[in-house]
Amino acid sequence: MADAEAKLPDYRLLLCCPSGVSPSQVSVEFSERYDRIPHPEISLENSISEIWDGRVQQNASLFNGKKFRYAGHIMHGGAGSDEKSQVCLNLGLTDYRDFYDPVRCQHTSSPLGNGAIIETSDKRIVVLQRSNNVGEFPGHFVFPGGHPEPQEIGIVSHQFDKDMDPEFINRKVSQEMFDSIIREVVEEIGVPEASLSDPVFIGVSRRVLNVRPAAFFFIKCNLDSKEIQQLYSTAQDGYESTHLYTVSRMI
């Protein structure tokens, strides 16, 4: 009984939009105010590089890169009102290396990942089994996904946007939230983009073990399970997983 009570859930649901939210209902506030705050203890801060270097030595497939940092959200409307839900994601800039820091709260990297609940034409859900060579949770079962990428829209630091309209940048980041999940699905399972519906945003979860947030989307695919299985064998990023499964929606 004590062990059962002590067991933590694998994920924490931070934001739930079960009916789905369209791109026009999702906005982003991208600002350096939402970046990771360096830890005041120098030894802890320095340990980030040491942990990263050690992991790279163990797994040469790891590489660093800029990521968006999830710092929270604001939601308006919905919940029984006539007004449509509006979600604003608060995002800063971080990198993958800092994700391996040993501290929490405002000092943690919190790189925002993404994941897709893909429904096939025969009403099944796509699940992947991760390769043993990936940096996070090798061998685990996951939904297709990855990360929205700052560099896809030209963001490498906050310096570049000093002379640009903040609202224009926010719109570009918001669009990348939706563009990136389509890109990840195409690359990971090999289906053509034309077979996918426009994604709808359904929420944000956080893995408890490593405090990793991910934005989730629902996408319909007009291909059936067998067709997707055949295309998976030639997926661009198929090396990141070893098997593709389609499972019943009713589990």
C-alpha contacts under 8 A as a table, 3 or more apart, distances in Angstrom:
res1	aa1	res2	aa2	distance
1	M	4	A	5.13
1	M	5	E	6.22
2	A	5	E	5.15
2	A	6	A	6.08
3	D	6	A	5.06
3	D	7	K	6.17
4	A	7	K	5.32
8	L	208	V	7.56
9	P	12	R	7.01
9	P	208	V	6.93
10	D	207	R	5.93
10	D	208	V	5.59
10	D	209	L	6.94
11	Y	205	S	6.48
11	Y	206	R	5.45
11	Y	207	R	4.37
11	Y	208	V	5.30
12	R	205	S	5.61
12	R	206	R	5.12
12	R	207	R	6.34
12	R	208	V	6.47
13	L	16	C	6.89
13	L	203	G	7.90
13	L	204	V	6.37
13	L	205	S	4.45
13	L	206	R	6.42
14	L	203	G	7.40
14	L	204	V	5.41
14	L	205	S	5.27
14	L	206	R	6.85
15	L	203	G	4.81
15	L	204	V	4.94
15	L	205	S	6.85
16	C	202	I	6.08
16	C	203	G	4.49
16	C	204	V	6.75
17	C	20	G	5.39
17	C	21	V	6.76
17	C	201	F	7.29
17	C	202	I	4.55
17	C	203	G	5.40
18	P	202	I	5.74
18	P	203	G	7.78
19	S	202	I	7.17
20	G	200	V	5.25
20	G	201	F	5.38
20	G	202	I	4.82
20	G	217	F	7.96
20	G	218	F	7.48
21	V	25	Q	6.03
21	V	26	V	7.07
21	V	85	S	7.23
21	V	86	Q	7.90
21	V	200	V	5.27
21	V	201	F	4.89
21	V	202	I	6.34
22	S	25	Q	5.39
22	S	26	V	6.79
22	S	199	P	7.52
22	S	200	V	5.08
22	S	201	F	6.38
23	P	26	V	5.24
23	P	27	S	7.88
23	P	174	S	7.84
23	P	175	Q	7.37
23	P	178	F	7.20
23	P	200	V	7.08
23	P	201	F	7.62
24	S	27	S	7.66
25	Q	84	K	7.75
25	Q	85	S	6.67
25	Q	86	Q	4.80
25	Q	87	V	6.27
26	V	86	Q	5.99
26	V	87	V	4.89
26	V	88	C	5.89
26	V	89	L	7.67
26	V	174	S	6.96
27	S	86	Q	7.76
27	S	87	V	6.20
27	S	88	C	4.64
27	S	89	L	6.37
27	S	170	N	7.22
27	S	171	R	7.00
27	S	174	S	5.63
28	V	88	C	5.15
28	V	89	L	4.74
28	V	90	N	6.02
28	V	91	L	6.97
28	V	170	N	5.31
28	V	171	R	6.97
28	V	173	V	6.71
28	V	174	S	5.40
29	E	88	C	6.83
29	E	89	L	6.20
29	E	90	N	5.02
29	E	91	L	6.15
29	E	170	N	5.73
30	F	34	Y	7.61
30	F	90	N	6.22
30	F	91	L	4.85
30	F	92	G	5.64
30	F	169	I	7.53
30	F	170	N	5.81
30	F	173	V	7.50
31	S	34	Y	5.79
31	S	35	D	7.47
31	S	90	N	7.82
31	S	91	L	6.52
31	S	92	G	5.32
31	S	93	L	7.91
31	S	158	H	7.79
32	E	35	D	5.10
32	E	92	G	5.42
32	E	93	L	6.88
32	E	158	H	6.72
33	R	92	G	6.87
34	Y	69	R	7.16
34	Y	70	Y	7.69
34	Y	71	A	5.77
34	Y	90	N	6.86
34	Y	91	L	5.82
34	Y	92	G	4.35
34	Y	93	L	7.42
35	D	69	R	6.51
35	D	71	A	7.90
35	D	91	L	7.67
35	D	92	G	4.52
35	D	93	L	5.39
35	D	94	T	6.48
36	R	69	R	7.61
36	R	92	G	7.75
36	R	93	L	7.75
36	R	94	T	6.82
36	R	106	Q	6.04
36	R	107	H	5.35
36	R	108	T	6.16
36	R	109	S	5.74
37	I	106	Q	5.86
37	I	107	H	4.89
37	I	108	T	7.75
38	P	45	E	6.66
38	P	107	H	5.82
39	H	42	I	6.94
39	H	44	L	6.81
39	H	45	E	5.67
39	H	103	V	7.86
39	H	107	H	5.84
40	P	45	E	7.64
41	E	44	L	5.50
41	E	45	E	6.44
42	I	45	E	5.03
42	I	46	N	6.00
43	S	46	N	5.15
43	S	47	S	6.15
44	L	47	S	5.10
44	L	48	I	7.09
44	L	102	P	7.33
44	L	103	V	7.65
45	E	48	I	5.79
45	E	101	D	7.71
46	N	49	S	5.97
46	N	50	E	6.95
47	S	50	E	4.91
47	S	51	I	6.00
47	S	101	D	7.22
47	S	102	P	7.90
48	I	51	I	5.28
48	I	52	W	6.17
48	I	97	R	7.45
48	I	98	D	6.27
48	I	100	Y	6.41
48	I	101	D	4.83
48	I	102	P	7.30
49	S	52	W	5.10
49	S	53	D	6.00
49	S	97	R	7.54
49	S	98	D	7.99
50	E	53	D	5.22
50	E	54	G	6.20
51	I	54	G	5.21
51	I	55	R	6.31
51	I	100	Y	6.73
51	I	101	D	7.39
52	W	55	R	5.16
52	W	56	V	6.21
52	W	97	R	5.97
52	W	98	D	7.98
52	W	100	Y	6.49
53	D	56	V	5.18
53	D	57	Q	6.31
54	G	57	Q	5.22
54	G	58	Q	6.48
55	R	58	Q	5.05
55	R	59	N	6.06
55	R	62	L	7.80
56	V	59	N	4.99
56	V	60	A	5.38
56	V	61	S	7.53
56	V	62	L	5.82
56	V	63	F	7.68
57	Q	60	A	6.20
59	N	62	L	6.02
59	N	133	N	7.42
59	N	135	G	7.25
60	A	63	F	7.90
61	S	133	N	7.06
61	S	134	V	7.00
61	S	135	G	7.39
62	L	134	V	7.47
62	L	135	G	5.99
63	F	96	Y	7.78
64	N	95	D	6.65
64	N	96	Y	5.21
64	N	97	R	5.63
65	G	95	D	5.39
65	G	96	Y	5.63
65	G	97	R	7.65
66	K	93	L	7.07
66	K	94	T	5.87
66	K	95	D	4.30
66	K	96	Y	6.59
66	K	149	E	7.21
66	K	150	P	6.41
66	K	151	Q	7.17
66	K	156	V	6.84
67	K	93	L	6.02
67	K	94	T	5.28
67	K	95	D	5.02
67	K	96	Y	6.65
67	K	111	P	5.69
67	K	112	L	6.93
67	K	147	H	7.42
67	K	148	P	7.25
67	K	149	E	5.95
67	K	150	P	6.02
68	F	91	L	6.07
68	F	92	G	5.68
68	F	93	L	4.74
68	F	94	T	5.91
68	F	95	D	7.70
68	F	111	P	5.62
68	F	112	L	5.65
68	F	148	P	7.19
68	F	149	E	7.19
68	F	150	P	6.56
69	R	91	L	5.27
69	R	92	G	4.71
69	R	93	L	5.13
69	R	94	T	5.54
69	R	109	S	6.49
69	R	110	S	5.36
69	R	111	P	4.58
69	R	112	L	5.61
70	Y	89	L	7.55
70	Y	90	N	6.33
70	Y	91	L	4.97
70	Y	92	G	6.66
70	Y	110	S	5.76
70	Y	111	P	6.26
70	Y	112	L	5.47
70	Y	213	P	7.00
71	A	89	L	7.85
71	A	90	N	5.42
71	A	91	L	5.74
71	A	92	G	7.11
71	A	110	S	7.60
72	G	89	L	6.28
72	G	90	N	5.33
72	G	91	L	7.55
73	H	87	V	6.98
73	H	88	C	5.50
73	H	89	L	4.44
73	H	90	N	5.43
74	I	87	V	5.85
74	I	88	C	5.15
74	I	89	L	6.63
74	I	90	N	7.89
75	M	85	S	6.92
75	M	86	Q	5.67
75	M	87	V	4.54
75	M	88	C	6.36
76	H	85	S	5.65
76	H	86	Q	5.08
76	H	87	V	6.49
77	G	81	S	6.38
77	G	82	D	7.82
77	G	83	E	5.24
77	G	84	K	5.64
77	G	85	S	4.50
77	G	86	Q	6.29
78	G	81	S	5.22
78	G	82	D	6.99
78	G	83	E	5.85
78	G	84	K	5.33
78	G	85	S	4.45
78	G	86	Q	7.88
79	A	85	S	7.96
81	S	84	K	7.68
93	L	157	S	7.41
93	L	158	H	7.87
94	T	98	D	7.11
94	T	109	S	6.12
94	T	110	S	7.92
94	T	111	P	6.55
95	D	98	D	5.73
95	D	99	F	6.95
95	D	109	S	7.26
95	D	111	P	6.96
96	Y	99	F	5.21
96	Y	100	Y	7.58
96	Y	109	S	7.88
96	Y	111	P	6.92
97	R	100	Y	5.93
97	R	101	D	7.88
98	D	101	D	5.45
98	D	108	T	7.50
98	D	109	S	5.44
99	F	108	T	6.88
99	F	109	S	4.80
99	F	110	S	6.45
99	F	111	P	6.68
100	Y	109	S	7.90
101	D	108	T	6.66
101	D	109	S	7.39
102	P	108	T	7.87
103	V	107	H	6.14
103	V	108	T	5.83
104	R	107	H	5.46
104	R	108	T	4.78
105	C	108	T	5.68
110	S	211	V	6.81
110	S	212	R	5.63
110	S	213	P	6.25
111	P	212	R	6.77
111	P	213	P	6.83
112	L	147	H	6.45
112	L	148	P	7.33
112	L	212	R	7.24
112	L	213	P	5.36
112	L	214	A	5.29
112	L	215	A	7.02
113	G	145	G	7.46
113	G	146	G	5.51
113	G	147	H	4.26
113	G	148	P	6.69
113	G	212	R	7.73
113	G	213	P	6.26
113	G	214	A	4.26
113	G	215	A	6.23
114	N	145	G	5.28
114	N	146	G	5.30
114	N	147	H	5.27
114	N	148	P	6.94
114	N	181	I	6.57
114	N	214	A	4.78
114	N	215	A	4.62
114	N	216	F	5.65
114	N	217	F	7.81
115	G	143	F	5.83
115	G	144	P	5.63
115	G	145	G	4.13
115	G	146	G	6.58
115	G	181	I	6.91
115	G	214	A	6.77
115	G	215	A	6.36
115	G	216	F	4.83
115	G	217	F	6.39
116	A	143	F	5.95
116	A	144	P	5.62
116	A	145	G	6.00
116	A	181	I	6.86
116	A	185	V	7.42
116	A	216	F	5.73
116	A	217	F	4.92
116	A	218	F	5.78
116	A	219	I	6.72
117	I	125	I	6.67
117	I	126	V	7.09
117	I	143	F	6.52
117	I	144	P	7.70
117	I	216	F	7.38
117	I	217	F	6.16
117	I	218	F	4.84
117	I	219	I	6.18
118	I	125	I	5.50
118	I	126	V	5.63
118	I	218	F	6.14
118	I	219	I	4.93
118	I	220	K	5.63
118	I	221	C	6.68
119	E	122	D	7.95
119	E	123	K	5.72
119	E	124	R	5.46
119	E	125	I	4.83
119	E	126	V	6.86
119	E	218	F	7.82
119	E	219	I	6.39
119	E	220	K	4.83
119	E	221	C	5.99
120	T	123	K	5.15
120	T	124	R	5.25
120	T	125	I	6.34
120	T	126	V	7.51
120	T	220	K	6.24
120	T	221	C	5.00
120	T	222	N	6.32
120	T	223	L	5.93
120	T	224	D	5.28
120	T	225	S	6.22
121	S	124	R	7.48
121	S	220	K	7.52
121	S	221	C	6.11
121	S	222	N	5.00
121	S	223	L	5.37
121	S	224	D	4.82
121	S	225	S	7.57
122	D	223	L	7.97
122	D	224	D	5.39
122	D	225	S	6.81
123	K	248	S	7.33
123	K	249	R	7.10
124	R	225	S	7.23
124	R	246	T	5.67
124	R	247	V	5.37
124	R	248	S	4.97
124	R	249	R	5.81
125	I	246	T	5.16
125	I	247	V	5.20
125	I	248	S	6.34
125	I	249	R	6.25
126	V	143	F	6.79
126	V	144	P	7.61
126	V	244	L	7.06
126	V	245	Y	5.87
126	V	246	T	4.54
126	V	247	V	6.59
127	V	141	F	6.63
127	V	142	V	5.77
127	V	143	F	4.98
127	V	144	P	6.79
127	V	244	L	5.91
127	V	245	Y	5.16
127	V	246	T	6.00
127	V	247	V	7.33
128	L	141	F	5.59
128	L	142	V	5.34
128	L	143	F	5.99
128	L	144	P	6.50
128	L	241	S	6.35
128	L	242	T	7.52
128	L	243	H	5.80
128	L	244	L	4.64
128	L	245	Y	6.16
129	Q	139	G	5.86
129	Q	140	H	5.58
129	Q	141	F	4.42
129	Q	142	V	6.28
129	Q	241	S	5.44
129	Q	242	T	5.78
129	Q	243	H	5.27
129	Q	244	L	6.53
130	R	134	V	7.28
130	R	137	F	7.50
130	R	138	P	5.46
130	R	139	G	4.67
130	R	140	H	5.42
130	R	141	F	6.26
130	R	142	V	7.10
130	R	240	E	6.04
130	R	241	S	4.05
130	R	242	T	6.03
130	R	243	H	7.59
131	S	134	V	5.92
131	S	138	P	5.54
131	S	139	G	5.50
131	S	239	Y	6.94
131	S	240	E	5.26
131	S	241	S	4.29
131	S	242	T	5.31
132	N	138	P	4.48
132	N	139	G	5.47
133	N	138	P	6.56
133	N	240	E	7.46
134	V	137	F	7.33
134	V	138	P	5.67
134	V	240	E	6.41
135	G	138	P	6.96
137	F	140	H	5.71
144	P	184	E	7.11
144	P	185	V	5.95
144	P	188	E	6.58
144	P	189	I	7.56
145	G	181	I	6.37
145	G	184	E	5.38
145	G	185	V	6.31
145	G	188	E	7.59
146	G	181	I	7.51
146	G	184	E	6.15
147	H	180	S	6.92
147	H	181	I	7.65
147	H	184	E	7.90
148	P	176	E	6.16
148	P	177	M	5.64
148	P	180	S	5.07
148	P	181	I	7.25
149	E	152	E	5.45
149	E	153	I	7.54
149	E	176	E	7.39
149	E	180	S	7.17
150	P	153	I	5.77
150	P	154	G	6.51
150	P	155	I	4.91
150	P	156	V	6.68
150	P	173	V	7.63
151	Q	154	G	4.67
151	Q	155	I	4.92
151	Q	156	V	5.92
152	E	155	I	7.43
152	E	176	E	7.91
153	I	172	K	7.01
153	I	173	V	7.50
153	I	176	E	7.45
155	I	158	H	7.47
155	I	160	F	7.19
156	V	160	F	7.57
157	S	160	F	6.26
158	H	161	D	5.87
158	H	162	K	7.31
159	Q	162	K	5.78
160	F	163	D	7.43
160	F	164	M	7.94
161	D	164	M	4.95
161	D	165	D	7.63
161	D	166	P	7.48
161	D	169	I	7.64
164	M	168	F	7.46
164	M	169	I	7.41
165	D	168	F	5.29
165	D	169	I	6.59
166	P	169	I	5.13
166	P	170	N	6.14
167	E	170	N	4.98
167	E	171	R	6.20
168	F	171	R	5.20
168	F	172	K	6.34
169	I	172	K	5.06
169	I	173	V	6.22
170	N	173	V	5.17
170	N	174	S	6.09
171	R	174	S	5.03
171	R	175	Q	6.15
172	K	175	Q	5.17
172	K	176	E	6.25
173	V	176	E	5.01
173	V	177	M	6.55
174	S	177	M	5.29
174	S	178	F	7.24
175	Q	178	F	5.47
175	Q	179	D	6.12
176	E	179	D	4.82
176	E	180	S	5.53
177	M	180	S	5.65
177	M	181	I	6.88
178	F	181	I	5.64
178	F	182	I	6.84
178	F	199	P	6.63
179	D	182	I	5.48
179	D	183	R	6.29
180	S	183	R	4.93
180	S	184	E	6.08
181	I	184	E	5.05
181	I	185	V	6.17
181	I	199	P	7.88
181	I	217	F	7.66
182	I	185	V	5.22
182	I	186	V	6.22
182	I	193	E	7.08
182	I	196	L	7.87
182	I	199	P	7.55
183	R	186	V	5.31
183	R	187	E	6.17
183	R	193	E	8.00
184	E	187	E	5.15
184	E	188	E	5.88
185	V	188	E	5.23
185	V	189	I	5.89
185	V	190	G	7.37
185	V	191	V	7.49
186	V	189	I	5.82
186	V	190	G	5.05
186	V	191	V	5.27
186	V	192	P	6.14
186	V	193	E	6.19
186	V	235	A	7.59
187	E	190	G	5.61
187	E	191	V	7.90
187	E	235	A	5.81
187	E	236	Q	4.98
187	E	237	D	5.28
187	E	238	G	7.57
188	E	232	Y	7.60
188	E	235	A	5.74
188	E	236	Q	6.41
188	E	237	D	4.83
188	E	238	G	5.54
188	E	240	E	7.64
189	I	228	I	7.35
189	I	231	L	6.99
189	I	232	Y	4.70
189	I	235	A	5.35
189	I	236	Q	7.95
189	I	237	D	7.67
189	I	238	G	6.79
189	I	244	L	7.81
190	G	228	I	7.57
190	G	231	L	5.23
190	G	232	Y	4.94
190	G	233	S	7.59
190	G	234	T	6.26
190	G	235	A	3.98
190	G	236	Q	6.65
190	G	238	G	7.97
191	V	195	S	6.89
191	V	228	I	6.51
191	V	231	L	6.08
191	V	232	Y	7.29
191	V	235	A	7.76
192	P	195	S	5.57
192	P	196	L	7.46
193	E	196	L	5.57
194	A	197	S	7.83
195	S	221	C	5.46
195	S	222	N	5.38
195	S	223	L	6.76
196	L	219	I	6.59
196	L	220	K	5.80
196	L	221	C	4.61
196	L	222	N	6.64
197	S	219	I	5.70
197	S	220	K	5.24
197	S	221	C	6.38
198	D	219	I	6.61
198	D	220	K	7.98
199	P	217	F	5.90
199	P	218	F	5.62
199	P	219	I	4.92
199	P	220	K	7.92
200	V	217	F	5.33
200	V	218	F	5.37
200	V	219	I	6.85
201	F	215	A	7.59
201	F	216	F	6.11
201	F	217	F	4.46
201	F	218	F	6.58
202	I	215	A	7.80
202	I	216	F	5.65
202	I	217	F	5.29
202	I	218	F	6.67
203	G	215	A	5.87
203	G	216	F	5.44
203	G	217	F	7.31
204	V	213	P	6.73
204	V	214	A	5.52
204	V	215	A	4.44
204	V	216	F	5.98
205	S	213	P	5.60
205	S	214	A	5.50
205	S	215	A	6.69
205	S	216	F	7.70
206	R	211	V	5.91
206	R	212	R	5.22
206	R	213	P	4.13
206	R	214	A	6.28
207	R	210	N	6.08
207	R	211	V	5.30
207	R	212	R	5.14
207	R	213	P	6.45
208	V	211	V	5.13
208	V	212	R	7.32
209	L	212	R	7.99
221	C	224	D	7.77
223	L	227	E	6.01
223	L	228	I	6.41
224	D	227	E	5.43
224	D	228	I	6.32
225	S	228	I	5.23
225	S	229	Q	6.14
225	S	246	T	6.39
226	K	229	Q	5.04
226	K	230	Q	6.34
227	E	230	Q	5.24
227	E	231	L	6.42
228	I	231	L	5.12
228	I	232	Y	6.07
229	Q	232	Y	5.17
229	Q	233	S	7.12
229	Q	244	L	6.81
229	Q	245	Y	7.90
230	Q	233	S	5.93
231	L	234	T	5.80
231	L	235	A	6.69
232	Y	235	A	5.05
232	Y	238	G	7.01
232	Y	244	L	7.31
233	S	238	G	7.15
234	T	238	G	7.09
235	A	238	G	4.87
236	Q	239	Y	7.93
237	D	240	E	5.87
238	G	241	S	5.70
238	G	242	T	7.35
239	Y	242	T	6.96
241	S	244	L	7.78
248	S	251	I	6.41
